[in-house]
Amino acid sequence: MNPGSSELLNEIRKHCTKSEIGAVFCLAALFGLLTFAWKSHSVILFNGLATPLTFAVCGYLLMTLPMASSWVVEKKNLIILLLLSAWILIADTQSGQFLPALARDTHWLLVALLAVSITPLFRRLDHVMVVFQFVSATCILALLVSLFGEPGSRIHWLRPPIFGHIRHLGLTIGLFTILLYLPGGDSQRSKLFFRLTRIAGMSLVIWSGTRASMLGILVALVIVGLLIKEKQFLIEAVTDIAVATLISIILPPALPSSSGLFDIFGRTVRASSLDQASSLRLSMWTETISWLADHERLFWGAGGNGFARIQTMWHAVMSSPGHVQPHNAIVQILADWGIPGLALSLALIFSILLSSIRRSHADLSRALAFGSLAYIFVTSMFDATLYHLEFLIYFSVVMGVIIAGNQASARVNSIRIPKSFIVVMLITVIGIHLSVTNYRIGLPWYFPTR
């Protein structure tokens, strides 16, 4: 080795500790995972189990596990999680398709593991949310290039590039638009780049016609503004929305004329009933809950992917058939795990949030984490946000940021999780998914599911 190389290595060792190098590796791996999450829609296999993305999450956790200093969980949260896990197993055993149901429900286990693994990373490094910022910009720019570079004059409105579904596009881009309000550095060029990108993101959301995403953005930005208490932020957000709305009137070449701002207004105003204005979602929710109650499944649930299962196995009739999820997280959880599962899920989320909400001040990164969480909750009430593993990953990262802000939880009333136990769980998850690779939901949805 020449003297120059030795000096370089010595400088690296001098300024970078082993833990810092591990943290940087984890950040790079996180960037790859988040990028694959939104890009995974181009993977043809769609069985309701998100198998390719599941393996990617397991791979990320296994790769970064040796770098983690410790994984700790508050005792009360661990107890609730164990009770929820036990109830999920009970629901899955009664589903009639135990392994496929269990494979679907392992997504929630991965959410918990991912949040726990990311929390120490956020505590150790400042401005880790910048990873999300660059993922967001990469996704929006890649989509713009795909739309304007699409061969031919038009694309099918249901299947835009990358995402495969126009509403899914709107949900993802809406969340990424919020995250682009993170500080863009000291450079004016950098700040301008991220601002133009988020304006383009808002325009894409309006182009997509995803009303849930638009509502989620408004709620998220209001929450962020209230938390950081800066008038300038709200002025900037209102300006961005106004500019994006004006730009959205001009359709990109690849999108059909039936999408955009005027289509949203027309669909809402011309609706003859509230159910029609909701795109028949109200009927779907009431019919699902009525069927579960009539067939004694409202308490027990139907196991993972329960909403699809009650249609394919037990022949539940829906006025809007063919959907694999009910476009509502509460109805989905009721169909999967019943009333006890819903109660334990809400108890776990509120338990985690309660200690963090008590903090009187939030910096912009934590405020945006709360805003992003609000966006996910709002959109999950009207669409498939908490059904797809992609959004569950975003949910877990956002929860990791929020948990990291509560330093007390890292020191008191916590239990350390052995790494060997994590490895066993991840190998088990991979084995379950490998055993059901031939599973298909069985509904004629927008993707091949038979």
RODO-2510 file (C-alpha; in nm, 4 decimals, decimal comma):
residues 450
     n   res          X          Y          Z
     1     m     0,0000     0,0000     0,0000
     2     n     0,1479     0,3385    -0,0954
     3     p     0,1958     0,6194     0,1620
     4     g    -0,0906     0,8251     0,0143
     5     s    -0,3413     0,5451     0,0688
     6     s    -0,2209     0,4924     0,4254
     7     e    -0,2619     0,8607     0,5048
     8     l    -0,6150     0,8570     0,3574
     9     l    -0,7149     0,5556     0,5668
    10     n    -0,5715     0,7174     0,8780
    11     e    -0,7735     1,0324     0,8110
    12     i    -1,0903     0,8259     0,7661
    13     r    -1,0262     0,6416     1,0936
    14     k    -0,9550     0,9723     1,2650
    15     h    -1,2800     1,1404     1,1659
    16     c    -1,5173     0,8419     1,1372
    17     t    -1,5828     0,5985     1,4187
    18     k    -1,7067     0,2479     1,3519
    19     s    -2,0584     0,3423     1,4639
    20     e    -2,0668     0,6408     1,2282
    21     i    -1,9575     0,4290     0,9319
    22     g    -2,2299     0,1783     1,0217
    23     a    -2,4871     0,4566     1,0389
    24     v    -2,3861     0,5844     0,6944
    25     f    -2,4204     0,2293     0,5566
    26     c    -2,7672     0,2031     0,7107
    27     l    -2,8645     0,5350     0,5502
    28     a    -2,7466     0,4170     0,2086
    29     a    -2,9383     0,0906     0,2503
    30     l    -3,2477     0,2852     0,3618
    31     f    -3,2283     0,4993     0,0485
    32     g    -3,2181     0,1817    -0,1615
    33     l    -3,5126     0,0268     0,0243
    34     l    -3,7328     0,3350    -0,0048
    35     t    -3,6487     0,3743    -0,3731
    36     f    -3,7316     0,0099    -0,4431
    37     a    -4,0571     0,0517    -0,2482
    38     w    -4,2062     0,2961    -0,4987
    39     k    -4,0348     0,1286    -0,7948
    40     s    -4,1618    -0,2165    -0,6932
    41     h    -4,4944    -0,1483    -0,8668
    42     s    -4,3222    -0,2328    -1,1930
    43     v    -4,2628    -0,5868    -1,0637
    44     i    -4,5256    -0,7970    -1,2391
    45     l    -4,6022    -1,0391    -0,9552
    46     f    -4,9074    -0,9171    -0,7657
    47     n    -5,0542    -1,1670    -0,5216
    48     g    -5,1649    -0,9338    -0,2434
    49     l    -4,8578    -1,0351    -0,0444
    50     a    -4,6015    -0,7933    -0,1968
    51     t    -4,3496    -1,0774    -0,2064
    52     p    -4,0620    -0,8923    -0,3836
    53     l    -4,0843    -0,5945    -0,1472
    54     t    -4,1196    -0,8225     0,1548
    55     f    -3,7899    -0,9890     0,0672
    56     a    -3,6311    -0,6450     0,0186
    57     v    -3,7382    -0,5337     0,3682
    58     c    -3,6089    -0,8571     0,5223
    59     g    -3,2809    -0,8118     0,3339
    60     y    -3,2452    -0,4551     0,4613
    61     l    -3,3043    -0,5610     0,8215
    62     l    -3,0614    -0,8536     0,7982
    63     m    -2,7898    -0,6372     0,6373
    64     t    -2,8190    -0,3527     0,8866
    65     l    -2,8698    -0,5686     1,1961
    66     p    -2,4942    -0,6069     1,2671
    67     m    -2,4557    -0,2271     1,2455
    68     a    -2,7247    -0,1581     1,5044
    69     s    -2,6010    -0,0806     1,8545
    70     s    -2,9202    -0,1997     2,0245
    71     w    -3,2873    -0,2522     1,9573
    72     v    -3,5040    -0,1460     2,2500
    73     v    -3,8804    -0,1334     2,2937
    74     e    -4,0887     0,0179     2,5728
    75     k    -4,2385    -0,2548     2,7900
    76     k    -4,5978    -0,1371     2,7576
    77     n    -4,5711    -0,1220     2,3775
    78     l    -4,4139    -0,4672     2,3652
    79     i    -4,6975    -0,6117     2,5735
    80     i    -4,9611    -0,4609     2,3429
    81     l    -4,7689    -0,5859     2,0369
    82     l    -4,7491    -0,9396     2,1762
    83     l    -5,1232    -0,9390     2,2509
    84     l    -5,1948    -0,8127     1,8987
    85     s    -4,9669    -1,0787     1,7466
    86     a    -5,1426    -1,3538     1,9440
    87     w    -5,4830    -1,2300     1,8281
    88     i    -5,3665    -1,2106     1,4649
    89     l    -5,2585    -1,5759     1,4840
    90     i    -5,6037    -1,6679     1,6143
    91     a    -5,7724    -1,4773     1,3297
    92     d    -5,5448    -1,6362     1,0683
    93     t    -5,6072    -1,9893     1,1962
    94     q    -5,9802    -1,9382     1,1300
    95     s    -5,9319    -1,7909     0,7835
    96     g    -5,9280    -2,1178     0,5904
    97     q    -5,6030    -2,0060     0,4258
    98     f    -5,3643    -1,9941     0,7189
    99     l    -5,0287    -1,9472     0,5428
   100     p    -5,1453    -1,6849     0,2871
   101     a    -5,3249    -1,4960     0,5648
   102     l    -5,0193    -1,5154     0,7892
   103     a    -4,7910    -1,4077     0,5036
   104     r    -5,0041    -1,0968     0,4539
   105     d    -4,9995    -1,0169     0,8239
   106     t    -4,6202    -1,0485     0,8473
   107     h    -4,6121    -0,7064     0,6798
   108     w    -4,7172    -0,5562     1,0127
   109     l    -4,4393    -0,7445     1,1923
   110     l    -4,1927    -0,5958     0,9449
   111     v    -4,3388    -0,2505     1,0156
   112     a    -4,2652    -0,2926     1,3868
   113     l    -3,9133    -0,4263     1,3265
   114     l    -3,8324    -0,1508     1,0768
   115     a    -3,9507     0,1237     1,3140
   116     v    -3,7473    -0,0221     1,6014
   117     s    -3,4356    -0,0573     1,3818
   118     i    -3,4574     0,2973     1,2456
   119     t    -3,5194     0,4733     1,5787
   120     p    -3,1559     0,4526     1,7036
   121     l    -3,0383     0,5775     1,3644
   122     f    -3,2491     0,8909     1,3966
   123     r    -3,1284     0,9436     1,7531
   124     r    -2,7640     0,9150     1,6481
   125     l    -2,7610     1,1345     1,3377
   126     d    -2,9135     1,4758     1,2737
   127     h    -3,1255     1,5461     0,9668
   128     v    -3,1666     1,1802     0,8731
   129     m    -3,4961     1,2756     0,7085
   130     v    -3,2842     1,4133     0,4242
   131     v    -3,2784     1,0538     0,2934
   132     f    -3,6543     1,0767     0,2474
   133     q    -3,6082     1,4128     0,0768
   134     f    -3,3782     1,2723    -0,1903
   135     v    -3,5975     0,9635    -0,2366
   136     s    -3,8953     1,1959    -0,2883
   137     a    -3,7167     1,4120    -0,5446
   138     t    -3,5849     1,1049    -0,7279
   139     c    -3,9335     0,9533    -0,7533
   140     i    -4,1025     1,2729    -0,8767
   141     l    -3,8339     1,3459    -1,1361
   142     a    -3,8342     0,9853    -1,2593
   143     l    -4,2112     0,9980    -1,2990
   144     l    -4,2003     1,3270    -1,4885
   145     v    -3,9400     1,1879    -1,7268
   146     s    -4,1539     0,8757    -1,7762
   147     l    -4,4716     1,0727    -1,8436
   148     f    -4,3242     1,3200    -2,0888
   149     g    -4,1044     1,0586    -2,2520
   150     e    -4,3799     0,8033    -2,2937
   151     p    -4,3755     0,6604    -2,6464
   152     g    -4,6965     0,7361    -2,8308
   153     s    -4,9418     1,0089    -2,7514
   154     r    -5,1342     0,8646    -2,4549
   155     i    -5,1162     0,6083    -2,1794
   156     h    -5,4025     0,4155    -2,0226
   157     w    -5,5294     0,6366    -1,7402
   158     l    -5,5267     0,3446    -1,4948
   159     r    -5,1689     0,2402    -1,5677
   160     p    -4,9208     0,5290    -1,5655
   161     p    -4,5489     0,4445    -1,5729
   162     i    -4,3824     0,3074    -1,2582
   163     f    -4,6955     0,2904    -1,0413
   164     g    -4,9355     0,0919    -1,2535
   165     h    -5,2364     0,2750    -1,1112
   166     i    -5,3201     0,6436    -1,1231
   167     r    -5,4558     0,6675    -0,7669
   168     h    -5,1546     0,4827    -0,6293
   169     l    -4,9389     0,7377    -0,8072
   170     g    -5,1272     1,0225    -0,6406
   171     l    -5,0964     0,8703    -0,2919
   172     t    -4,7202     0,8201    -0,3166
   173     i    -4,6423     1,1547    -0,4763
   174     g    -4,8627     1,3326    -0,2216
   175     l    -4,6567     1,1987     0,0685
   176     f    -4,3293     1,2780    -0,1079
   177     t    -4,4472     1,6334    -0,1723
   178     i    -4,4894     1,6882     0,2021
   179     l    -4,1410     1,5516     0,2736
   180     l    -3,9896     1,7953     0,0249
   181     y    -4,0640     2,0732     0,2753
   182     l    -3,7586     1,9557     0,4669
   183     p    -3,4761     2,2128     0,4724
   184     g    -3,2949     2,2043     0,1379
   185     g    -2,9596     2,3178     0,2717
   186     d    -2,8034     2,6635     0,2753
   187     s    -2,7669     2,6921    -0,1006
   188     q    -3,0346     2,9001    -0,2725
   189     r    -3,0112     2,6730    -0,5772
   190     s    -3,0776     2,3694    -0,3597
   191     k    -3,3788     2,5330    -0,1969
   192     l    -3,5148     2,6369    -0,5369
   193     f    -3,4666     2,2853    -0,6765
   194     f    -3,6620     2,1188    -0,3954
   195     r    -3,9346     2,3836    -0,4067
   196     l    -3,9864     2,3415    -0,7814
   197     t    -3,9876     1,9637    -0,7347
   198     r    -4,2562     1,9739    -0,4677
   199     i    -4,4682     2,2101    -0,6803
   200     a    -4,4356     1,9580    -0,9632
   201     g    -4,5369     1,6876    -0,7147
   202     m    -4,8511     1,8770    -0,6156
   203     s    -4,9373     1,9225    -0,9835
   204     l    -4,8987     1,5479    -1,0388
   205     v    -5,1346     1,4779    -0,7487
   206     i    -5,3995     1,7080    -0,8994
   207     w    -5,3407     1,5521    -1,2431
   208     s    -5,3974     1,2089    -1,0908
   209     g    -5,7371     1,3108    -0,9539
   210     t    -5,6660     1,1570    -0,6119
   211     r    -5,8923     1,3546    -0,3814
   212     a    -5,7768     1,1688    -0,0679
   213     s    -5,4204     1,2742    -0,1399
   214     m    -5,5178     1,6384    -0,1864
   215     l    -5,7059     1,6395     0,1444
   216     g    -5,4132     1,4650     0,3117
   217     i    -5,1669     1,7264     0,1868
   218     l    -5,3822     2,0118     0,3187
   219     v    -5,4225     1,8489     0,6611
   220     a    -5,0514     1,7631     0,6824
   221     l    -4,9338     2,1142     0,5958
   222     v    -5,1745     2,2723     0,8454
   223     i    -5,0460     2,0400     1,1206
   224     v    -4,6839     2,1175     1,0345
   225     g    -4,7553     2,4916     1,0369
   226     l    -4,9260     2,4700     1,3772
   227     l    -4,6421     2,2650     1,5269
   228     i    -4,3539     2,4850     1,4135
   229     k    -4,5578     2,8065     1,4565
   230     e    -4,3931     2,9860     1,1672
   231     k    -4,6085     3,2144     0,9547
   232     q    -4,3551     3,2015     0,6715
   233     f    -4,4049     2,8271     0,6321
   234     l    -4,7807     2,8628     0,5838
   235     i    -4,7337     3,1488     0,3341
   236     e    -4,4888     2,9366     0,1367
   237     a    -4,7209     2,6353     0,1440
   238     v    -5,0231     2,8382     0,0236
   239     t    -4,8121     2,9852    -0,2585
   240     d    -4,6950     2,6380    -0,3635
   241     i    -5,0532     2,5083    -0,3717
   242     a    -5,1720     2,8039    -0,5789
   243     v    -4,8909     2,7671    -0,8341
   244     a    -4,9378     2,3888    -0,8538
   245     t    -5,3115     2,4324    -0,9125
   246     l    -5,2497     2,6714    -1,2019
   247     i    -4,9886     2,4386    -1,3552
   248     s    -5,2182     2,1373    -1,3216
   249     i    -5,4647     2,2953    -1,5640
   250     i    -5,2102     2,2159    -1,8369
   251     l    -5,2071     1,8400    -1,8808
   252     p    -4,8815     1,6558    -1,9515
   253     p    -4,8763     1,4887    -2,2952
   254     a    -4,9015     1,1343    -2,1610
   255     l    -5,2104     1,1799    -1,9446
   256     p    -5,5617     1,1636    -2,0900
   257     s    -5,7990     1,4578    -2,0861
   258     s    -6,0320     1,2815    -1,8396
   259     s    -5,7934     1,3461    -1,5497
   260     g    -5,7015     1,6686    -1,3730
   261     l    -5,8623     1,9498    -1,1784
   262     f    -6,1781     1,9844    -1,3897
   263     d    -6,2402     1,6094    -1,3774
   264     i    -6,2170     1,6151    -0,9954
   265     f    -6,4627     1,9035    -0,9755
   266     g    -6,6998     1,7383    -1,2217
   267     r    -6,6978     1,3981    -1,0484
   268     t    -6,7749     1,5586    -0,7134
   269     v    -7,0381     1,8134    -0,8186
   270     r    -7,2280     1,5910    -1,0650
   271     a    -7,2660     1,3080    -0,8126
   272     s    -7,6324     1,2365    -0,7356
   273     s    -7,5565     1,1059    -0,3854
   274     l    -7,2872     1,1026    -0,1193
   275     d    -7,2161     0,7400    -0,2060
   276     q    -7,1595     0,8265    -0,5712
   277     a    -6,9401     1,1208    -0,4716
   278     s    -6,7299     0,8762    -0,2697
   279     s    -6,6949     0,6479    -0,5769
   280     l    -6,9224     0,3898    -0,4069
   281     r    -6,6903     0,3642    -0,1079
   282     l    -6,9720     0,4212     0,1432
   283     s    -7,1594     0,1216     0,0017
   284     m    -6,8445    -0,0887     0,0142
   285     w    -6,7836    -0,0032     0,3811
   286     t    -7,1408    -0,0590     0,4993
   287     e    -7,1785    -0,3823     0,3002
   288     t    -6,8527    -0,5199     0,4391
   289     i    -6,9388    -0,4412     0,8017
   290     s    -7,2923    -0,5789     0,7543
   291     w    -7,1588    -0,9022     0,6052
   292     l    -6,9043    -0,9445     0,8861
   293     a    -7,1744    -0,8874     1,1482
   294     d    -7,4259    -1,1222     0,9824
   295     h    -7,1688    -1,4039     0,9507
   296     e    -7,0163    -1,3644     1,3004
   297     r    -6,6872    -1,2377     1,1629
   298     l    -6,7005    -0,8859     1,3023
   299     f    -6,5384    -1,0067     1,6232
   300     w    -6,3028    -1,2739     1,4900
   301     g    -6,2114    -1,1312     1,1501
   302     a    -6,1248    -1,3329     0,8396
   303     g    -5,7442    -1,3258     0,8608
   304     g    -5,4948    -1,1358     0,6472
   305     n    -5,6456    -1,0154     0,3171
   306     g    -5,9831    -1,0718     0,4808
   307     f    -6,1769    -0,8317     0,2579
   308     a    -6,0739    -1,0237    -0,0545
   309     r    -6,1252    -1,3595     0,1180
   310     i    -6,4864    -1,2971     0,2163
   311     q    -6,5560    -1,2422    -0,1551
   312     t    -6,3563    -1,5333    -0,2994
   313     m    -6,4131    -1,8008    -0,0313
   314     w    -6,7410    -1,7007     0,1319
   315     h    -6,9050    -1,5292    -0,1665
   316     a    -6,9818    -1,1935    -0,0080
   317     v    -7,1572    -0,9756    -0,2673
   318     m    -7,0365    -0,6183    -0,3097
   319     s    -7,2104    -0,3521    -0,5165
   320     s    -6,8623    -0,2506    -0,6350
   321     p    -6,7005    -0,5922    -0,6931
   322     g    -6,3406    -0,6717    -0,7785
   323     h    -6,1579    -0,4601    -0,5205
   324     v    -5,8944    -0,6404    -0,3132
   325     q    -5,9217    -0,3883    -0,0258
   326     p    -6,2090    -0,1687     0,0986
   327     h    -6,0329     0,1686     0,0682
   328     n    -6,0534     0,2209     0,4426
   329     a    -5,7978     0,1060     0,7000
   330     i    -6,0536     0,0602     0,9799
   331     v    -6,2814    -0,1569     0,7653
   332     q    -5,9758    -0,3491     0,6400
   333     i    -5,8559    -0,4243     0,9946
   334     l    -6,2066    -0,5280     1,0972
   335     a    -6,2177    -0,7668     0,8008
   336     d    -5,8717    -0,9009     0,8868
   337     w    -5,8624    -0,9162     1,2672
   338     g    -6,2062    -0,8153     1,3945
   339     i    -6,2896    -0,5765     1,6775
   340     p    -6,0153    -0,6942     1,9195
   341     g    -5,7522    -0,6543     1,6472
   342     l    -5,8700    -0,3006     1,5730
   343     a    -5,8737    -0,2086     1,9429
   344     l    -5,5211    -0,3424     2,0030
   345     s    -5,3888    -0,1708     1,6877
   346     l    -5,5266     0,1662     1,7950
   347     a    -5,4002     0,1141     2,1503
   348     l    -5,0471     0,0484     2,0207
   349     i    -5,0429     0,3558     1,7950
   350     f    -5,1856     0,5865     2,0631
   351     s    -4,9431     0,4495     2,3227
   352     i    -4,6481     0,5351     2,0965
   353     l    -4,7793     0,8779     2,0024
   354     l    -4,8904     0,9899     2,3462
   355     s    -4,5432     1,0353     2,4944
   356     s    -4,4193     1,2155     2,1810
   357     i    -4,7153     1,4520     2,1504
   358     r    -4,6517     1,5803     2,5038
   359     r    -4,3387     1,7599     2,3863
   360     s    -4,4096     2,1329     2,3681
   361     h    -4,1859     2,2094     2,0676
   362     a    -4,1092     2,0268     1,7462
   363     d    -3,8365     2,1050     1,4957
   364     l    -3,9234     2,0976     1,1262
   365     s    -3,8137     1,7335     1,0761
   366     r    -4,0334     1,6035     1,3602
   367     a    -4,3184     1,8339     1,2599
   368     l    -4,3025     1,6918     0,9074
   369     a    -4,3014     1,3411     1,0555
   370     f    -4,6280     1,4220     1,2369
   371     g    -4,7629     1,5828     0,9196
   372     s    -4,6681     1,2773     0,7151
   373     l    -4,8363     1,0535     0,9709
   374     a    -5,1520     1,2647     0,9455
   375     y    -5,1353     1,2327     0,5663
   376     i    -5,1094     0,8540     0,5915
   377     f    -5,4032     0,8364     0,8353
   378     v    -5,6249     1,0687     0,6267
   379     t    -5,5601     0,8873     0,2993
   380     s    -5,6014     0,5474     0,4666
   381     m    -5,9608     0,6421     0,5492
   382     f    -6,0450     0,6784     0,1782
   383     d    -5,7922     0,4636    -0,0051
   384     a    -5,5403     0,1802     0,0186
   385     t    -5,2575     0,3583     0,2000
   386     l    -5,2207     0,1132     0,4891
   387     y    -5,2949    -0,1887     0,2708
   388     h    -4,9862    -0,1742     0,0507
   389     l    -4,6487    -0,2666     0,2004
   390     e    -4,4933     0,0364     0,0297
   391     f    -4,6917     0,2731     0,2516
   392     l    -4,6424     0,0534     0,5560
   393     i    -4,2684     0,1089     0,5076
   394     y    -4,3190     0,4859     0,4958
   395     f    -4,5420     0,4542     0,8027
   396     s    -4,2733     0,2658     0,9953
   397     v    -4,0008     0,5176     0,9051
   398     v    -4,2215     0,8095     1,0105
   399     m    -4,3030     0,6332     1,3391
   400     g    -3,9307     0,5746     1,3891
   401     v    -3,8673     0,9492     1,3614
   402     i    -4,1454     1,0242     1,6102
   403     i    -4,0259     0,7614     1,8598
   404     a    -3,6679     0,8887     1,8302
   405     g    -3,7826     1,2324     1,9446
   406     n    -3,8831     1,0889     2,2816
   407     q    -3,5405     1,0358     2,4390
   408     a    -3,6866     0,9139     2,7678
   409     s    -3,8258     0,6022     2,6000
   410     a    -3,4709     0,4929     2,5177
   411     r    -3,3661     0,4936     2,8834
   412     v    -3,6546     0,3899     3,1055
   413     n    -3,9108     0,1084     3,0973
   414     s    -3,7457    -0,0466     2,7933
   415     i    -3,6530    -0,4009     2,6944
   416     r    -3,3585    -0,4895     2,4738
   417     i    -3,4446    -0,7303     2,1897
   418     p    -3,1766    -0,9969     2,1197
   419     k    -3,0432    -0,9825     1,7641
   420     s    -3,0629    -1,3602     1,7341
   421     f    -3,4380    -1,3385     1,7943
   422     i    -3,4712    -1,0806     1,5148
   423     v    -3,2807    -1,3075     1,2743
   424     v    -3,5081    -1,6034     1,3562
   425     m    -3,8209    -1,3926     1,2961
   426     l    -3,6932    -1,2613     0,9618
   427     i    -3,5972    -1,6095     0,8401
   428     t    -3,9445    -1,7283     0,9442
   429     v    -4,1087    -1,4459     0,7457
   430     i    -3,9033    -1,5343     0,4368
   431     g    -3,9941    -1,9032     0,4755
   432     i    -4,3663    -1,8265     0,5030
   433     h    -4,3610    -1,6159     0,1863
   434     l    -4,1587    -1,8767    -0,0055
   435     s    -4,4245    -2,1354     0,0806
   436     v    -4,7066    -1,9317    -0,0773
   437     t    -4,5485    -1,7946    -0,3958
   438     n    -4,8275    -1,9597    -0,5986
   439     y    -5,1008    -1,7829    -0,4018
   440     r    -5,3222    -1,5371    -0,5906
   441     i    -5,6062    -1,3313    -0,4473
   442     g    -5,8484    -1,4524    -0,7127
   443     l    -6,0222    -1,1267    -0,8037
   444     p    -6,0234    -0,9673    -1,1523
   445     w    -5,8521    -0,6497    -1,0317
   446     y    -5,6385    -0,4056    -1,2307
   447     f    -5,3466    -0,6499    -1,2037
   448     p    -5,3417    -1,0243    -1,2796
   449     t    -5,4500    -1,1812    -0,9506
   450     r    -5,5822    -1,5209    -1,0528
***
